[in-house]
Amino acid sequence: MRMEINSIICGDCLEVMKDWPDGCIPLTVTSPPYDELRDYKGYKFDFEAIASELYRITMQGGIVVWVVGDQVVEGSETGTSFKQALFFKHIGFNIHDTMIYRKNGALPDNVRYFQVFEYMFVFSKGRPKTINFIEDRKNRFTERWGKGRRVREKDGSLSPRDEWHGREYGRRNNIWKYNTGFGYSTKEEVAFEHPATFPEQLAADHIVSWSNEGDIVLDPMCGSGTTPKQAKILARVPIGIDISPEYCKIAEERLRAVDTGVPVKEARSGQGALFE
């Protein structure tokens, strides 16, 4: 089966991916259904089969970004996130980084601290081929004075160095904070017809971090199409798959808007990403 790039494919991702060649995908960014926190029109997914298929189609040095959290059942968190991470490791992926996606809102709970984050597991197939660190964390110190300090030159002489200038911005840490919700995760109102839209900037930041222009970026459970949209904007080659025809139509509309330049109807104004 020919890979349909720059498109949204409506179907079961397992059935779609099984016909693809080994090692064809450099980057996957997805937030799969987990536990029963949302109703996805009754569709279920076979986690272990999908994870195994992702391992097969991920190229050596490729990355899978897996955004997931846990439900509380009978007073205990399910641990689904950790179980899934360990399964990815079991089938051959490295857990390259365990990152945190911190939301600006909190889930109410009377017996525990407010839940404000999800995990962003970054799995690599071997050593990552592409790492483009985002450097937008303002450094605490950009200047340092050192009276009388001397530096040895190439010819052996000593030269005074009374002033040192550092960079204004440095590499981010692995906790990323975003405003979320209606008008914040995206300004496109149609996206919120999906029950679990994640921030456009989150997808964009991972796409920038782990891929280069021209690379294929896959989301095998693309929902409202956030990952394909951001991949298209960032000059990558998007492939989105979803089993729901309704969600595929939303994703297609958002992807088409990138091509045509005609914006989708906006929700109320939101704010950009906030980083710690």
N, C-alpha and C positions, 0 to 999 in steps of 0.2 A: 504493500500500500504506500502510495506517495504521501510524504509529509505535507500537510496543508499549512504552510507558513503564512504569517501576516493574517491570521484568521481566527475565528471562534468556531470550534468544532463541537457540534451537539451530539453527545453520545456518552457511553460508559468509558471512562478513561482507560480502564484495563483493556477493553476491546480495541480501543484506538491505539494505545501504546504498544500492544503486543506485536503489531506488524511493523514497528519501526526498527531500524538497525541498532545493533549494540553501540554504545558510546557516542550517541549522536547529539546529546543535549549538554551544553556547558553550564547552564544555570536553570534551576527551578526555584521559584518563589511562590509559596502557597500557604494558605491558612485553611486546613481541612476541617470538616465537621468533627467535633470531639464530644464525647459523652452525649448528653441529651440537652445541652444548653440552648439549642435552637432547633426549630422545626424546619427542615429543608424539604418541604412538600412530601414527606414520607420516604425520601430516598435514603438509603444506607450505603456505607462504603466498607470494603474489605481492606482494612488497614495493612495487614501483613502482605497481602498480594500486591497492593499498590506500592508499598515501600520496596519490595523485591524488584518490581518492574522498574521503579525509578533507579535502583542501583544498576540494573542492566543497561538502561539507556543513557545514564550519566557518563560522560567521557572521563578519562583519567585526568585528574586535576579539577574536575567539575565540582559544583556546589549545589546542595539542596538546602534552601532556607525553609524551615518548618515552624510556623507560628501556631502555638497551641497552648491551652490552659487546662484546668481541672474543674470538675463539678464537685460540689459537696453532697454526699449521699449518706444519710443516717448519721450525720455528725462527723464524717470523715471525708477528706479529699480523696478522690479516686486514685491519684497518682498516674493517671493516663499519660501525662506528658513525659514522665520519667520512663514508664514502660515502653513508650514508643521510641524514645531516644535510645534506650538500651537495645531495642530490636534493630534499629538502624545500625548500631555498632556491631551487633551480632552478625548481620548479613554482610559486613565489610566496610561500611562507612567509618570514617573518623568523626568524632565529635570535635569539630574544629573550634567551636566557641559556643558557650551557653550564654545567650544575650537576654536582656530584659526589655520588653516593650511596656513602658509605663504610660498609663492612660491618665487623662486629667480628671476623669470621673471615678466614682467608687461604687462597688456593689454593697448595698446595705446589709448589715449582719449584726445581730445583737449579742453574739457570743464569741466573736473573733475580731481582730483588727480588719479594717476595711480592705477589701481586695482591689488593688489598683494596677495589676500587671498580668502579662502573659509572657511565656517563654518564646524566644526566637532561637531555636536550635539551628546552628550552621553546621551541616554535615558536609564533609569533603571526601571525595573518592581519591585517596592518596593525598599528596601535598597539593594545596590549591594552586592552580595555574595562574589565576588572576587575583590580585589584591590591590585595590585602589582606595587607600585609606582616606576618609573624609576628615579634613582638618578645619573644624569650625568651633573648636573649644578654645575660648579665650584664655591665654596663659596668665597665670597670676603675676608673674614677673616678666617684664620685657627688657628691663635694663638692670645692670648690676655694676656697681662701681668698685674698683679694686686699686686703691692708691698704692703706688710703688710696685705693682705687679709687673714682672718682666717675662717675656716669651723668647725662647731660643729660636733664632732664625736658622735657615738652611745652611748658612756659611759659618754657623757656630756662635755668632754674636748675639747679644741680648738686647732686646728692644722693649721700651716701656709700653705697657698696656694699661691705661688708667680707666678705660671704659669698655664695657661689654654690652652688646645689644642682642637680645634674643628675639625669637619670632613672636609676633602678636598672637597667632593662633596655632594650636597644636592638635594632635590626633584626638578624636573622640574617645570616650570610654565606652563600655559595652552596655550601658543603660541609656536607651533612647526614649525620650518623652514627647508625646504628641497630644494635641487637643483632639478629642474624638466626639462623635455624635453628629446629629443633623446639622449640615452646613459647615462642619469642621473637618471630618474625615475626607470629604469631597464637597465641592460646591454644586455638583450635579444632582438635582433632586431625584432623578430616576433611579440612581444607584441605591437609594434607601428603600426601594421595593424589595431588596434583598435583606434578610434579617441580620446579617453580620458583615457589614461593609467595614474593611479595615482601612487605615489612613493611606491616601495616595502617596504621601511623603515617605511613609515606611517602606512601601514597595520601591519607590524611586531610590531611596538611600541604599537598599540592598542591591538593586540592579547596578547602580554606580559602583558599589564596593566590590562586586564579584564578577563583573563582566566588562567587556569592551564594546564599542560601537560595532555593529554588524553581527554580534553574537545572537544566537537564538536564546530566548527566555521563555520558559514554559510555566504555565500554571495549570495543572491537570484537574483542578476543581476550582475553576476561576470565578464562579458566582457572578457578581455584577461586573467583572472585567477590569478590576483595578490594576492587577499586574500587567495584563496585555496593554492597557492604555498607557501606563507609564513606560513600558518597554518601547512602545512606538514613539512616544515623545522623545525618549532618550536615544533614538536612532539604533535601537536593537531590533531584532526580528521576533515579534510576539507569536506565541501559539497558546491559545486558551481552549480548555476543554471543560464542558459541564454537561451533566446528564439532564438538566432541566431546560426544556425549550423556552420557558418564560425567562429564566436567568440569561440564557444565551442571547435572547433578543435585546436585553438590557446591555449586555457586554458588547454586542455588535453595534448598538447605537452609540455607545461611548467611544468605541474604536473608530467608527465612521466619522465622528465629530473631529477626531484628530486629523484625519485625511482631508476633510472638507473645510476645516477651519470654522465651521458653523457650530457655535457652542450649544450644548444641551441646556435645557432650562435649569437655572440656578436655584439652589436652596438659599436660605438666608446666609449672610456673610459670616465666614468663620475666620479663625486665626491660623497662622502657620504653625510649624513644628517648634517645640521647645525642647532644648537639650540640656542635660546636666553634665 
